[in-house]
Amino acid sequence: MVFVMKYRIHKKLEWAIEEALSRPPSKTGRRLAPERVLCEATGVSRVTLRHAIESLISRDLLVR
């Protein structure tokens, strides 16, 4: 059951990042805030944040 909850949080976070990237002034080449800052702002763990980021990277929406 815990895995299902984390999956939902991961997907919601992924969608939120994707939406933020699509809004101005989003530009190619900009960096995301550091993980620590994103975790504090969203209230998620680094593991959950990393899952969302990896998913966006695999979809070619982010570049490492």
Wavefront OBJ file of the C-alpha trace (Angstrom):
o trace
v 0.000 0.000 0.000
v 2.830 2.413 0.756
v 4.255 1.866 -2.727
v 0.957 2.889 -4.315
v 0.884 6.129 -2.308
v 4.464 6.999 -3.308
v 3.648 6.229 -6.926
v 0.798 8.697 -6.841
v 2.969 11.375 -5.258
v 5.691 10.699 -7.814
v 3.273 11.103 -10.726
v 1.706 14.260 -9.273
v 5.161 15.746 -8.800
v 6.155 14.750 -12.324
v 3.058 16.446 -13.750
v 3.687 19.579 -11.656
v 7.276 19.858 -12.900
v 6.161 19.258 -16.478
v 3.505 21.966 -16.159
v 6.004 24.406 -14.636
v 8.398 23.758 -17.510
v 5.688 24.561 -20.051
v 4.886 27.976 -18.546
v 6.857 31.137 -19.372
v 9.584 32.164 -18.691
v 10.741 28.561 -19.103
v 13.680 28.434 -21.484
v 15.900 25.723 -22.842
v 19.076 25.389 -20.830
v 17.698 26.602 -17.500
v 18.447 24.591 -14.394
v 16.020 23.248 -11.852
v 16.457 24.367 -8.280
v 18.661 22.111 -6.119
v 17.060 18.895 -4.859
v 17.042 20.140 -1.263
v 15.081 23.255 -2.254
v 12.601 21.304 -4.397
v 12.058 18.763 -1.604
v 11.364 21.501 0.935
v 9.057 23.359 -1.458
v 7.026 20.271 -2.375
v 7.233 18.375 0.905
v 8.474 15.144 -0.683
v 11.528 13.006 -0.050
v 14.578 13.073 -2.293
v 13.802 9.538 -3.455
v 10.347 10.594 -4.645
v 11.761 13.705 -6.304
v 14.451 11.671 -8.051
v 11.832 9.230 -9.379
v 9.877 12.114 -10.898
v 13.018 13.658 -12.404
v 14.200 10.328 -13.835
v 10.814 9.825 -15.449
v 11.005 13.267 -17.076
v 14.546 12.519 -18.270
v 13.405 9.231 -19.810
v 10.698 11.146 -21.688
v 13.302 13.650 -22.954
v 11.693 16.553 -21.101
v 14.763 17.105 -18.910
v 18.457 16.594 -19.538
v 20.920 15.599 -16.872
l 1 2 3 4 5 6 7 8 9 10 11 12 13 14 15 16 17 18 19 20 21 22 23 24 25 26 27 28 29 30 31 32 33 34 35 36 37 38 39 40 41 42 43 44 45 46 47 48 49 50 51 52 53 54 55 56 57 58 59 60 61 62 63 64
